[in-house]
Amino acid sequence: MDNTFAQTFMDKIDSGSGVLWVYLSGDEGRATRQLQDIAARYSEESDVDLAWFTWNGIEGGSWDSNCLDPMKALEDCRDKIPGDGLILLKDFATFLNGSGIKGVLLRRALIELCIANAVSNNQGGGRTRPIVILANTPIPHEDISEYCDVVDFDLPKYAEMEKDAVDFIVRSIARGTGANEAAAIAAVNPALKEKVVRGLLGCTSEEAQRMFAYAAAVSRGVNDQVLDVLAKEKAKVIRKVEGLQFIPYEKIPDQDNIGGFGAFLPWLHKRARAYTRHAKEIGLELPRGAVLIGPPGTGKTMVAKAAAKMLGLDLIVMDIGSMFDKYVGGSEGKIRGALQMVSAMPNALLMIDEIDKAFAGASEGSAGDSGVSARVLGYFLNWLSERDMSPDNDNRVFVMVTMNRTAGVPPELLRPGRFDRVWSTDLPDADERKQILEIHLKMRGVPPSMYKAAIKRVVSATDTYTGAELEEVVVTARNNAYDARMTEWEKASKGPKPTAVESRPTIEELLRATKEMTPVAKLDSKAVDAIRKFCQDNTYPVNGERVQNTARTRASRKVTTTRGAGTPSDN
C-alpha cells in the first residue's frame, strides 16, 4: 500500500471531508484494493467502524444490486446505508461531469447531500460516511468543485512495484513449474531484479504484471533478455498516453553530430555525474533541466534529444498541444496523467519541443478556451517547481524545453527554480558554419577535404543560415549533383552508371544550392531579431560567447554578429 496516499486519505476523513474525488490514471483495481484496506485500517486506528460499500453502473450497489441508477445511488447513500462507512462510487465521475439535464440534477443532488451534512462528520452530523469517486479527470465539474476534496492516486513507486508486480509474477512462474516460490524469488539476481523493477516504473500495476509476464515468457525465464523485451513493451505503454512518445536509445542522436555547442555540452557532462551512485551517496542534488531558446533551425531539438544519451536517460517527448481537450477537465486530466507517468519513471529525460506554441498568451488567457491554457500551464509550472530533486527521491526526470520565441510566453516559465539554466542558440558564425557543413558532408559520405580551402566560399555564402538550412544546402547539392550525373549518363547511353564518388557535389554545386533557399533570418527578420535581442542579456549562449550586436542593415537584411570575450561562469 502507498502509505502516503493512505495517510492523506485518512487525514481527509478526520477533517470531515464528505466527497473525496480520487484522481487516478488507470489502476482502478489497485486503487479499489487500497481504499478497502484504508477502510479497515481506519476502523482499527479510530473509534469509528468504517464499513465498506461499492457501487457501479452495471452491478449496482453492494447494499442493493438493483440500485443501478446514479440518482438512486445518492439517495441510498443518505437513506439506506446504516451507520458509518466508506462508499466507493465507480463510473460516477462521468455522470457528474455530464452536460445534459441528468448531469445538472445529479450534481444538485450531491450538493444537497453535502449541505445536509449527510456524508461527513462535520458540524455534529453524527456519521462518518464519505463518498469516494474514482475519476479519470483531476477537476470535478465547477458546480460541485467546492464540495469535493481532490486526492491524487499516484502510480506505483519502487517498493510497491517490487511487491505487487515482480514478486507476484515470479511466484506465478514458480507455481507453473512446480518450483518452491521462495527459491524462485531468491534465484533471481538482485541487480537484475532492480533493473526490472525500475523498467516497470511509470506503468500501472496491471500493465506491469502483464508486461513482466510476457517478457518472462518470451525470455524463457528471468534473465537479461527480459530487459530488452520490457523496453519494447514500455514504449507501447507510453504510446497509449496521448501526447507522449518514447524514443528508443539507439535512435537518439549522438553528440558527435553536433556543432556549435561548445559551452552547453561540457555543462551537460558535468550534470551527468549527478546520476552516479557515488553522487547519491554524498547527497548531491539531482539536476532539474534546461531551456534552449533561439531562432528556428539552430539545432535545439536535436541537442535536446541528444542530451538524453549524454545523461544516460530514457527519452520521452511530450506534445502539450495535442493534450488540449474539448471536454470539462479533459486537458487538465491528460497533462496530469502524462506527468504522473513521467514522474514515476526512474531515469528519464522529458523533452517538450516548441513549448512557446502551447503556452503563448496563457497568462492573459486565450480567447475561447475558458481558461484551460492557464490551468494547464499552472499545473505544469507547479509540477516543475515542486519536484523533489534530492538524491533519495525516485523522481529523476531531467526536463529539456525548447522555444523559438518568447513573445507572449509567461515569464514565470523561465524563473529560477524550475530549470538549472536557460541557454540560447544563435545563427552560427563562420567557424561554426564550417563545422556544421563538414558534419553533414561526412554523414553523407562526402569528405570535406575534397573542397580544400574552397569550402570557405560556401561558408561565406551562408552568412545568415541556421544549422538546419546548412543541412538542406548539402542535401540539395547532392540531389542536384546526382541528377546532373544521371542526365549526362542518359545522354551518353553507354557505360556504367555514375558511382557514389562521381555523384559527389562540386563546390560550384554547393554554392548554387545556397541560392535555392531564403533563410529564416530574412523570411522572418523581425522575429529573429526579437529572439536574439532577448537572449543577449537573459541567457547563456550554447557556444559560450555573448552576442554583442544584433544589428541588421535594411538593404541587405544581413545579420552582423560580434562575439565577445566574456563567458558566463559555470556555477
C-alpha positions as a Python dict, from the first residue, in 0.01 Angstrom:
ca = {
    (1, 'M'): (0, 0, 0),
    (2, 'D'): (107, 358, -70),
    (3, 'N'): (137, 485, 288),
    (4, 'T'): (149, 850, 178),
    (5, 'F'): (-182, 815, -3),
    (6, 'A'): (-333, 619, 287),
    (7, 'Q'): (-232, 877, 546),
    (8, 'T'): (-354, 1167, 332),
    (9, 'F'): (-685, 990, 278),
    (10, 'M'): (-739, 918, 648),
    (11, 'D'): (-649, 1277, 738),
    (12, 'K'): (-914, 1394, 492),
    (13, 'I'): (-1172, 1174, 663),
    (14, 'D'): (-1069, 1306, 1005),
    (15, 'S'): (-1104, 1663, 882),
    (16, 'G'): (-1462, 1599, 778),
    (17, 'S'): (-1432, 1557, 401),
    (18, 'G'): (-1764, 1440, 265),
    (19, 'V'): (-1679, 1385, -103),
    (20, 'L'): (-1331, 1264, -198),
    (21, 'W'): (-1252, 1294, -568),
    (22, 'V'): (-970, 1044, -626),
    (23, 'Y'): (-788, 1123, -948),
    (24, 'L'): (-614, 823, -1099),
    (25, 'S'): (-455, 740, -1432),
    (26, 'G'): (-565, 382, -1471),
    (27, 'D'): (-507, 130, -1189),
    (28, 'E'): (-870, 120, -1077),
    (29, 'G'): (-827, -229, -934),
    (30, 'R'): (-522, -128, -730),
    (31, 'A'): (-700, 186, -609),
    (32, 'T'): (-1003, -18, -503),
    (33, 'R'): (-790, -262, -305),
    (34, 'Q'): (-604, 16, -130),
    (35, 'L'): (-923, 203, -41),
    (36, 'Q'): (-1071, -112, 109),
    (37, 'D'): (-753, -160, 312),
    (38, 'I'): (-776, 203, 425),
    (39, 'A'): (-1132, 148, 548),
    (40, 'A'): (-1013, -148, 754),
    (41, 'R'): (-708, 39, 883),
    (42, 'Y'): (-917, 343, 977),
    (43, 'S'): (-1152, 118, 1174),
    (44, 'E'): (-858, -29, 1364),
    (45, 'E'): (-693, 304, 1443),
    (46, 'S'): (-1004, 504, 1539),
    (47, 'D'): (-1326, 460, 1733),
    (48, 'V'): (-1525, 460, 1408),
    (49, 'D'): (-1616, 126, 1248),
    (50, 'L'): (-1590, 221, 881),
    (51, 'A'): (-1783, -35, 675),
    (52, 'W'): (-1704, -87, 305),
    (53, 'F'): (-1959, -19, 28),
    (54, 'T'): (-1921, -2, -350),
    (55, 'W'): (-2136, 93, -649),
    (56, 'N'): (-2101, 83, -1028),
    (57, 'G'): (-2342, 123, -1317),
    (58, 'I'): (-2352, -250, -1401),
    (59, 'E'): (-2359, -431, -1067),
    (60, 'G'): (-2542, -166, -867),
    (61, 'G'): (-2464, -115, -501),
    (62, 'S'): (-2313, -372, -268),
    (63, 'W'): (-2607, -288, -39),
    (64, 'D'): (-2861, -338, -322),
    (65, 'S'): (-2777, -494, -659),
    (66, 'N'): (-3093, -345, -811),
    (67, 'C'): (-2968, 10, -750),
    (68, 'L'): (-2831, 86, -1098),
    (69, 'D'): (-2943, 446, -1132),
    (70, 'P'): (-2682, 702, -1012),
    (71, 'M'): (-2951, 930, -866),
    (72, 'K'): (-3091, 636, -669),
    (73, 'A'): (-2740, 552, -550),
    (74, 'L'): (-2704, 900, -399),
    (75, 'E'): (-3040, 867, -229),
    (76, 'D'): (-2933, 533, -83),
    (77, 'C'): (-2611, 690, 48),
    (78, 'R'): (-2834, 913, 256),
    (79, 'D'): (-3120, 679, 347),
    (80, 'K'): (-3033, 309, 317),
    (81, 'I'): (-2674, 263, 430),
    (82, 'P'): (-2669, 209, 807),
    (83, 'G'): (-2406, 352, 1038),
    (84, 'D'): (-2061, 466, 928),
    (85, 'G'): (-1898, 359, 606),
    (86, 'L'): (-1670, 436, 314),
    (87, 'I'): (-1877, 445, -7),
    (88, 'L'): (-1686, 394, -331),
    (89, 'L'): (-1877, 509, -640),
    (90, 'K'): (-1725, 389, -967),
    (91, 'D'): (-1826, 536, -1306),
    (92, 'F'): (-1979, 827, -1112),
    (93, 'A'): (-1741, 1098, -1234),
    (94, 'T'): (-1870, 1058, -1590),
    (95, 'F'): (-2229, 1110, -1476),
    (96, 'L'): (-2139, 1407, -1255),
    (97, 'N'): (-1943, 1583, -1530),
    (98, 'G'): (-2222, 1527, -1784),
    (99, 'S'): (-2352, 1834, -1967),
    (100, 'G'): (-2719, 1729, -2003),
    (101, 'I'): (-3010, 1776, -1764),
    (102, 'K'): (-2929, 1447, -1591),
    (103, 'G'): (-2584, 1577, -1507),
    (104, 'V'): (-2727, 1903, -1373),
    (105, 'L'): (-2978, 1720, -1150),
    (106, 'L'): (-2719, 1469, -1026),
    (107, 'R'): (-2482, 1750, -928),
    (108, 'R'): (-2767, 1923, -747),
    (109, 'A'): (-2845, 1602, -557),
    (110, 'L'): (-2481, 1572, -448),
    (111, 'I'): (-2474, 1935, -337),
    (112, 'E'): (-2789, 1888, -129),
    (113, 'L'): (-2638, 1577, 26),
    (114, 'C'): (-2334, 1778, 131),
    (115, 'I'): (-2538, 2073, 258),
    (116, 'A'): (-2745, 1834, 469),
    (117, 'N'): (-2417, 1706, 617),
    (118, 'A'): (-2522, 1352, 536),
    (119, 'V'): (-2177, 1228, 429),
    (120, 'S'): (-1928, 1383, 673),
    (121, 'N'): (-1859, 1408, 1045),
    (122, 'N'): (-1854, 1788, 1044),
    (123, 'Q'): (-2088, 2012, 1241),
    (124, 'G'): (-2219, 1737, 1462),
    (125, 'G'): (-2353, 1527, 1175),
    (126, 'G'): (-2303, 1221, 1387),
    (127, 'R'): (-2200, 992, 1100),
    (128, 'T'): (-1880, 933, 906),
    (129, 'R'): (-1993, 837, 560),
    (130, 'P'): (-1757, 984, 299),
    (131, 'I'): (-1831, 926, -67),
    (132, 'V'): (-1528, 832, -278),
    (133, 'I'): (-1543, 898, -652),
    (134, 'L'): (-1279, 739, -874),
    (135, 'A'): (-1218, 984, -1160),
    (136, 'N'): (-1005, 999, -1473),
    (137, 'T'): (-1016, 1381, -1467),
    (138, 'P'): (-837, 1581, -1197),
    (139, 'I'): (-1102, 1853, -1171),
    (140, 'P'): (-1467, 1800, -1074),
    (141, 'H'): (-1735, 1992, -1256),
    (142, 'E'): (-1735, 2359, -1149),
    (143, 'D'): (-2084, 2316, -997),
    (144, 'I'): (-1955, 2071, -735),
    (145, 'S'): (-1585, 2158, -711),
    (146, 'E'): (-1623, 2345, -380),
    (147, 'Y'): (-1780, 2037, -220),
    (148, 'C'): (-1507, 1794, -333),
    (149, 'D'): (-1159, 1730, -198),
    (150, 'V'): (-924, 1611, -474),
    (151, 'V'): (-670, 1342, -382),
    (152, 'D'): (-419, 1214, -638),
    (153, 'F'): (-361, 839, -660),
    (154, 'D'): (-9, 802, -797),
    (155, 'L'): (137, 518, -999),
    (156, 'P'): (328, 253, -801),
    (157, 'K'): (664, 352, -656),
    (158, 'Y'): (961, 119, -631),
    (159, 'A'): (870, -77, -318),
    (160, 'E'): (511, -128, -423),
    (161, 'M'): (605, -224, -778),
    (162, 'E'): (855, -476, -648),
    (163, 'K'): (593, -638, -426),
    (164, 'D'): (284, -621, -646),
    (165, 'A'): (435, -686, -988),
    (166, 'V'): (767, -868, -988),
    (167, 'D'): (725, -1093, -686),
    (168, 'F'): (372, -1175, -799),
    (169, 'I'): (490, -1288, -1140),
    (170, 'V'): (788, -1479, -1002),
    (171, 'R'): (551, -1666, -774),
    (172, 'S'): (326, -1737, -1070),
    (173, 'I'): (620, -1879, -1264),
    (174, 'A'): (713, -2090, -964),
    (175, 'R'): (361, -2230, -940),
    (176, 'G'): (361, -2308, -1310),
    (177, 'T'): (687, -2503, -1290),
    (178, 'G'): (622, -2660, -952),
    (179, 'A'): (930, -2495, -801),
    (180, 'N'): (941, -2357, -448),
    (181, 'E'): (823, -1993, -453),
    (182, 'A'): (1082, -1868, -207),
    (183, 'A'): (1357, -2045, -402),
    (184, 'A'): (1231, -1900, -731),
    (185, 'I'): (1242, -1546, -591),
    (186, 'A'): (1582, -1596, -430),
    (187, 'A'): (1723, -1731, -755),
    (188, 'V'): (1663, -1403, -936),
    (189, 'N'): (1979, -1193, -948),
    (190, 'P'): (1927, -886, -719),
    (191, 'A'): (2089, -645, -966),
    (192, 'L'): (1872, -780, -1248),
    (193, 'K'): (1564, -762, -1031),
    (194, 'E'): (1633, -394, -953),
    (195, 'K'): (1667, -316, -1324),
    (196, 'V'): (1343, -499, -1396),
    (197, 'V'): (1153, -307, -1128),
    (198, 'R'): (1291, 26, -1248),
    (199, 'G'): (1200, -70, -1603),
    (200, 'L'): (838, -120, -1494),
    (201, 'L'): (807, 212, -1313),
    (202, 'G'): (578, 454, -1492),
    (203, 'C'): (324, 178, -1561),
    (204, 'T'): (12, 85, -1370),
    (205, 'S'): (21, -228, -1158),
    (206, 'E'): (-193, -415, -1412),
    (207, 'E'): (27, -308, -1703),
    (208, 'A'): (342, -403, -1513),
    (209, 'Q'): (216, -752, -1436),
    (210, 'R'): (118, -816, -1797),
    (211, 'M'): (446, -674, -1929),
    (212, 'F'): (661, -877, -1695),
    (213, 'A'): (464, -1197, -1757),
    (214, 'Y'): (506, -1152, -2133),
    (215, 'A'): (875, -1064, -2106),
    (216, 'A'): (944, -1367, -1884),
    (217, 'A'): (757, -1594, -2125),
    (218, 'V'): (943, -1462, -2431),
    (219, 'S'): (1278, -1482, -2250),
    (220, 'R'): (1203, -1826, -2109),
    (221, 'G'): (1267, -1708, -1756),
    (222, 'V'): (1401, -1409, -1564),
    (223, 'N'): (1727, -1323, -1741),
    (224, 'D'): (1899, -1032, -1913),
    (225, 'Q'): (1682, -1070, -2222),
    (226, 'V'): (1382, -966, -2011),
    (227, 'L'): (1512, -607, -2003),
    (228, 'D'): (1511, -576, -2383),
    (229, 'V'): (1157, -709, -2407),
    (230, 'L'): (1039, -478, -2128),
    (231, 'A'): (1189, -174, -2304),
    (232, 'K'): (993, -250, -2621),
    (233, 'E'): (671, -316, -2428),
    (234, 'K'): (714, 1, -2224),
    (235, 'A'): (741, 206, -2544),
    (236, 'K'): (397, 71, -2637),
    (237, 'V'): (256, 161, -2295),
    (238, 'I'): (389, 516, -2318),
    (239, 'R'): (244, 548, -2667),
    (240, 'K'): (-104, 488, -2523),
    (241, 'V'): (-79, 815, -2329),
    (242, 'E'): (-186, 1089, -2569),
    (243, 'G'): (88, 1343, -2623),
    (244, 'L'): (380, 1118, -2517),
    (245, 'Q'): (633, 944, -2739),
    (246, 'F'): (915, 711, -2639),
    (247, 'I'): (1237, 740, -2841),
    (248, 'P'): (1446, 419, -2837),
    (249, 'Y'): (1802, 466, -2717),
    (250, 'E'): (1954, 361, -3048),
    (251, 'K'): (1759, 634, -3232),
    (252, 'I'): (1877, 916, -3006),
    (253, 'P'): (2134, 1130, -3194),
    (254, 'D'): (2496, 1132, -3077),
    (255, 'Q'): (2679, 1444, -2973),
    (256, 'D'): (2940, 1369, -3241),
    (257, 'N'): (2695, 1511, -3495),
    (258, 'I'): (2651, 1839, -3307),
    (259, 'G'): (2843, 2155, -3386),
    (260, 'G'): (2844, 2497, -3220),
    (261, 'F'): (2752, 2387, -2864),
    (262, 'G'): (3096, 2421, -2708),
    (263, 'A'): (2970, 2552, -2373),
    (264, 'F'): (2646, 2356, -2339),
    (265, 'L'): (2792, 2009, -2394),
    (266, 'P'): (3059, 2034, -2116),
    (267, 'W'): (2794, 2175, -1881),
    (268, 'L'): (2570, 1879, -1955),
    (269, 'H'): (2852, 1630, -1896),
    (270, 'K'): (2905, 1783, -1551),
    (271, 'R'): (2536, 1731, -1473),
    (272, 'A'): (2562, 1369, -1585),
    (273, 'R'): (2783, 1295, -1284),
    (274, 'A'): (2487, 1365, -1056),
    (275, 'Y'): (2326, 1037, -1172),
    (276, 'T'): (2610, 819, -1046),
    (277, 'R'): (2584, 602, -737),
    (278, 'H'): (2867, 792, -568),
    (279, 'A'): (2689, 1126, -621),
    (280, 'K'): (2384, 980, -450),
    (281, 'E'): (2594, 854, -160),
    (282, 'I'): (2737, 1201, -90),
    (283, 'G'): (2393, 1363, -120),
    (284, 'L'): (2437, 1556, -447),
    (285, 'E'): (2112, 1711, -563),
    (286, 'L'): (1982, 1595, -900),
    (287, 'P'): (1963, 1842, -1190),
    (288, 'R'): (1621, 1978, -1289),
    (289, 'G'): (1674, 2053, -1656),
    (290, 'A'): (1748, 2324, -1909),
    (291, 'V'): (1582, 2554, -2161),
    (292, 'L'): (1706, 2612, -2515),
    (293, 'I'): (1586, 2936, -2677),
    (294, 'G'): (1675, 3055, -3025),
    (295, 'P'): (1568, 3102, -3386),
    (296, 'P'): (1415, 2801, -3565),
    (297, 'G'): (1663, 2560, -3720),
    (298, 'T'): (1951, 2628, -3481),
    (299, 'G'): (1973, 2270, -3352),
    (300, 'K'): (1766, 2296, -3034),
    (301, 'T'): (1552, 1987, -3092),
    (302, 'M'): (1842, 1763, -3196),
    (303, 'V'): (2055, 1870, -2899),
    (304, 'A'): (1765, 1830, -2655),
    (305, 'K'): (1726, 1471, -2774),
    (306, 'A'): (2099, 1402, -2771),
    (307, 'A'): (2108, 1520, -2409),
    (308, 'A'): (1923, 1203, -2308),
    (309, 'K'): (2203, 983, -2440),
    (310, 'M'): (2471, 1203, -2280),
    (311, 'L'): (2294, 1174, -1943),
    (312, 'G'): (2221, 802, -1985),
    (313, 'L'): (1844, 854, -1958),
    (314, 'D'): (1537, 729, -2142),
    (315, 'L'): (1391, 988, -2380),
    (316, 'I'): (1025, 1086, -2360),
    (317, 'V'): (891, 1353, -2597),
    (318, 'M'): (580, 1543, -2488),
    (319, 'D'): (348, 1728, -2726),
    (320, 'I'): (145, 1952, -2495),
    (321, 'G'): (-59, 2093, -2782),
    (322, 'S'): (-216, 1754, -2854),
    (323, 'M'): (-342, 1728, -2495),
    (324, 'F'): (-596, 2008, -2517),
    (325, 'D'): (-945, 1858, -2499),
    (326, 'K'): (-1294, 1997, -2558),
    (327, 'Y'): (-1443, 1818, -2255),
    (328, 'V'): (-1456, 1957, -1899),
    (329, 'G'): (-1133, 1871, -1720),
    (330, 'G'): (-1006, 1672, -2020),
    (331, 'S'): (-699, 1885, -2090),
    (332, 'E'): (-601, 1901, -1725),
    (333, 'G'): (-651, 1526, -1695),
    (334, 'K'): (-428, 1450, -1992),
    (335, 'I'): (-140, 1669, -1877),
    (336, 'R'): (-159, 1537, -1522),
    (337, 'G'): (-180, 1177, -1640),
    (338, 'A'): (120, 1224, -1868),
    (339, 'L'): (329, 1393, -1599),
    (340, 'Q'): (224, 1130, -1348),
    (341, 'M'): (362, 859, -1576),
    (342, 'V'): (683, 1052, -1645),
    (343, 'S'): (734, 1126, -1274),
    (344, 'A'): (709, 760, -1186),
    (345, 'M'): (988, 668, -1426),
    (346, 'P'): (1326, 639, -1252),
    (347, 'N'): (1557, 767, -1526),
    (348, 'A'): (1404, 981, -1798),
    (349, 'L'): (1462, 1298, -1994),
    (350, 'L'): (1136, 1473, -2077),
    (351, 'M'): (1166, 1689, -2389),
    (352, 'I'): (898, 1946, -2470),
    (353, 'D'): (965, 2093, -2812),
    (354, 'E'): (845, 2444, -2904),
    (355, 'I'): (664, 2499, -2576),
    (356, 'D'): (604, 2860, -2681),
    (357, 'K'): (334, 2740, -2923),
    (358, 'A'): (138, 2570, -2646),
    (359, 'F'): (158, 2841, -2380),
    (360, 'A'): (192, 3169, -2571),
    (361, 'G'): (-59, 3407, -2413),
    (362, 'A'): (-170, 3158, -2146),
    (363, 'S'): (-109, 3403, -1861),
    (364, 'E'): (-352, 3651, -2019),
    (365, 'G'): (-597, 3377, -2116),
    (366, 'S'): (-655, 3257, -2468),
    (367, 'A'): (-977, 3365, -2629),
    (368, 'G'): (-1244, 3097, -2624),
    (369, 'D'): (-1064, 2833, -2420),
    (370, 'S'): (-1236, 2916, -2086),
    (371, 'G'): (-903, 2942, -1909),
    (372, 'V'): (-793, 2587, -1999),
    (373, 'S'): (-450, 2705, -2120),
    (374, 'A'): (-392, 2893, -1796),
    (375, 'R'): (-491, 2592, -1584),
    (376, 'V'): (-271, 2353, -1782),
    (377, 'L'): (18, 2599, -1757),
    (378, 'G'): (-42, 2641, -1385),
    (379, 'Y'): (-30, 2269, -1322),
    (380, 'F'): (282, 2228, -1536),
    (381, 'L'): (463, 2512, -1359),
    (382, 'N'): (365, 2374, -1019),
    (383, 'W'): (495, 2031, -1120),
    (384, 'L'): (825, 2184, -1229),
    (385, 'S'): (869, 2375, -904),
    (386, 'E'): (750, 2117, -652),
    (387, 'R'): (959, 1826, -776),
    (388, 'D'): (1181, 1684, -504),
    (389, 'M'): (1526, 1657, -662),
    (390, 'S'): (1702, 1525, -352),
    (391, 'P'): (1922, 1220, -417),
    (392, 'D'): (1691, 992, -215),
    (393, 'N'): (1388, 1070, -430),
    (394, 'D'): (1280, 839, -713),
    (395, 'N'): (1186, 1134, -937),
    (396, 'R'): (1496, 1167, -1153),
    (397, 'V'): (1334, 1341, -1452),
    (398, 'F'): (1550, 1590, -1640),
    (399, 'V'): (1334, 1836, -1836),
    (400, 'M'): (1453, 1987, -2165),
    (401, 'V'): (1237, 2263, -2315),
    (402, 'T'): (1288, 2437, -2649),
    (403, 'M'): (1146, 2773, -2757),
    (404, 'N'): (1153, 2960, -3088),
    (405, 'R'): (1000, 3277, -2946),
    (406, 'T'): (943, 3444, -2612),
    (407, 'A'): (665, 3685, -2716),
    (408, 'G'): (351, 3602, -2520),
    (409, 'V'): (519, 3330, -2312),
    (410, 'P'): (458, 3378, -1938),
    (411, 'P'): (784, 3495, -1777),
    (412, 'E'): (725, 3266, -1478),
    (413, 'L'): (806, 2969, -1703),
    (414, 'L'): (1172, 3073, -1706),
    (415, 'R'): (1215, 3186, -1348),
    (416, 'P'): (1493, 3030, -1134),
    (417, 'G'): (1397, 2712, -952),
    (418, 'R'): (1223, 2546, -1245),
    (419, 'F'): (1531, 2484, -1458),
    (420, 'D'): (1903, 2480, -1385),
    (421, 'R'): (1989, 2710, -1671),
    (422, 'V'): (1838, 2893, -1968),
    (423, 'W'): (2056, 2858, -2278),
    (424, 'S'): (2034, 3027, -2615),
    (425, 'T'): (2122, 2917, -2965),
    (426, 'D'): (2209, 3170, -3234),
    (427, 'L'): (2282, 3191, -3603),
    (428, 'P'): (2617, 3013, -3638),
    (429, 'D'): (2929, 3218, -3704),
    (430, 'A'): (3180, 3134, -3978),
    (431, 'D'): (3373, 2872, -3780),
    (432, 'E'): (3051, 2705, -3666),
    (433, 'R'): (2906, 2706, -4018),
    (434, 'K'): (3220, 2536, -4146),
    (435, 'Q'): (3195, 2276, -3868),
    (436, 'I'): (2825, 2211, -3936),
    (437, 'L'): (2877, 2180, -4312),
    (438, 'E'): (3160, 1932, -4259),
    (439, 'I'): (2946, 1725, -4023),
    (440, 'H'): (2663, 1694, -4277),
    (441, 'L'): (2902, 1621, -4562),
    (442, 'K'): (3074, 1343, -4364),
    (443, 'M'): (2737, 1196, -4262),
    (444, 'R'): (2662, 1154, -4634),
    (445, 'G'): (2995, 1007, -4736),
    (446, 'V'): (3140, 1329, -4878),
    (447, 'P'): (3487, 1407, -4735),
    (448, 'P'): (3516, 1785, -4674),
    (449, 'S'): (3886, 1762, -4762),
    (450, 'M'): (3794, 1732, -5132),
    (451, 'Y'): (3697, 2101, -5132),
    (452, 'K'): (4012, 2218, -4951),
    (453, 'A'): (4010, 2595, -4890),
    (454, 'A'): (3721, 2644, -5133),
    (455, 'I'): (3476, 2539, -4859),
    (456, 'K'): (3520, 2894, -4726),
    (457, 'R'): (3324, 3017, -5027),
    (458, 'V'): (3020, 2820, -4910),
    (459, 'V'): (3073, 2941, -4555),
    (460, 'S'): (3076, 3300, -4678),
    (461, 'A'): (2765, 3249, -4892),
    (462, 'T'): (2565, 3117, -4594),
    (463, 'D'): (2622, 3407, -4354),
    (464, 'T'): (2265, 3412, -4215),
    (465, 'Y'): (2190, 3039, -4243),
    (466, 'T'): (2086, 2820, -3949),
    (467, 'G'): (2216, 2469, -3890),
    (468, 'A'): (1904, 2314, -4044),
    (469, 'E'): (1942, 2534, -4351),
    (470, 'L'): (2306, 2434, -4387),
    (471, 'E'): (2200, 2071, -4384),
    (472, 'E'): (1946, 2145, -4655),
    (473, 'V'): (2221, 2306, -4864),
    (474, 'V'): (2415, 1979, -4852),
    (475, 'V'): (2105, 1769, -4928),
    (476, 'T'): (2001, 1993, -5218),
    (477, 'A'): (2351, 1996, -5364),
    (478, 'R'): (2374, 1616, -5351),
    (479, 'N'): (2037, 1574, -5523),
    (480, 'N'): (2127, 1826, -5790),
    (481, 'A'): (2465, 1663, -5844),
    (482, 'Y'): (2315, 1317, -5876),
    (483, 'D'): (2054, 1444, -6121),
    (484, 'A'): (2324, 1610, -6329),
    (485, 'R'): (2540, 1294, -6340),
    (486, 'M'): (2244, 1075, -6431),
    (487, 'T'): (2140, 1316, -6705),
    (488, 'E'): (2489, 1300, -6851),
    (489, 'W'): (2485, 919, -6835),
    (490, 'E'): (2144, 902, -7004),
    (491, 'K'): (2267, 1125, -7284),
    (492, 'A'): (2576, 913, -7330),
    (493, 'S'): (2363, 595, -7345),
    (494, 'K'): (2662, 379, -7260),
    (495, 'G'): (2897, 283, -6979),
    (496, 'P'): (2825, 214, -6614),
    (497, 'K'): (2607, 440, -6406),
    (498, 'P'): (2786, 709, -6201),
    (499, 'T'): (2936, 588, -5873),
    (500, 'A'): (2882, 743, -5531),
    (501, 'V'): (3219, 917, -5558),
    (502, 'E'): (3136, 1053, -5902),
    (503, 'S'): (2799, 1178, -5773),
    (504, 'R'): (2952, 1396, -5506),
    (505, 'P'): (2861, 1765, -5546),
    (506, 'T'): (3127, 2008, -5661),
    (507, 'I'): (3196, 2334, -5482),
    (508, 'E'): (3001, 2518, -5754),
    (509, 'E'): (2701, 2289, -5699),
    (510, 'L'): (2715, 2362, -5326),
    (511, 'L'): (2722, 2734, -5398),
    (512, 'R'): (2425, 2708, -5636),
    (513, 'A'): (2231, 2521, -5366),
    (514, 'T'): (2275, 2816, -5130),
    (515, 'K'): (2085, 3033, -5377),
    (516, 'E'): (1787, 2798, -5393),
    (517, 'M'): (1654, 2895, -5050),
    (518, 'T'): (1584, 3202, -4841),
    (519, 'P'): (1699, 3166, -4479),
    (520, 'V'): (1455, 3228, -4195),
    (521, 'A'): (1670, 3522, -4083),
    (522, 'K'): (1545, 3703, -4395),
    (523, 'L'): (1199, 3549, -4420),
    (524, 'D'): (1107, 3646, -4062),
    (525, 'S'): (1372, 3901, -3974),
    (526, 'K'): (1168, 4080, -3707),
    (527, 'A'): (1104, 3760, -3509),
    (528, 'V'): (1467, 3651, -3537),
    (529, 'D'): (1590, 3993, -3424),
    (530, 'A'): (1348, 3987, -3129),
    (531, 'I'): (1457, 3647, -3000),
    (532, 'R'): (1825, 3735, -3041),
    (533, 'K'): (1774, 4059, -2850),
    (534, 'F'): (1602, 3874, -2566),
    (535, 'C'): (1877, 3613, -2548),
    (536, 'Q'): (2154, 3873, -2543),
    (537, 'D'): (2106, 3964, -2175),
    (538, 'N'): (1889, 3683, -2037),
    (539, 'T'): (2052, 3355, -2137),
    (540, 'Y'): (2377, 3160, -2156),
    (541, 'P'): (2497, 3113, -2518),
    (542, 'V'): (2550, 2746, -2603),
    (543, 'N'): (2884, 2831, -2760),
    (544, 'G'): (2998, 3031, -2456),
    (545, 'E'): (3018, 3367, -2630),
    (546, 'R'): (2781, 3658, -2579),
    (547, 'V'): (2613, 3815, -2881),
    (548, 'Q'): (2708, 4182, -2852),
    (549, 'N'): (2542, 4320, -3163),
    (550, 'T'): (2227, 4217, -3346),
    (551, 'A'): (2225, 4500, -3599),
    (552, 'R'): (2076, 4419, -3937),
    (553, 'T'): (2107, 4651, -4233),
    (554, 'R'): (1783, 4722, -4413),
    (555, 'A'): (1943, 4696, -4755),
    (556, 'S'): (2099, 4352, -4732),
    (557, 'R'): (1895, 4211, -4436),
    (558, 'K'): (2228, 4072, -4314),
    (559, 'V'): (2279, 3976, -3950),
    (560, 'T'): (2607, 4103, -3809),
    (561, 'T'): (2731, 3906, -3512),
    (562, 'T'): (3016, 4025, -3292),
    (563, 'R'): (3150, 3774, -3045),
    (564, 'G'): (3253, 3899, -2701),
    (565, 'A'): (3529, 3766, -2483),
    (566, 'G'): (3313, 3730, -2176),
    (567, 'T'): (3182, 3385, -2091),
    (568, 'P'): (2928, 3321, -1810),
    (569, 'S'): (3073, 3135, -1517),
    (570, 'D'): (2963, 2775, -1470),
    (571, 'N'): (2813, 2788, -1123),
}
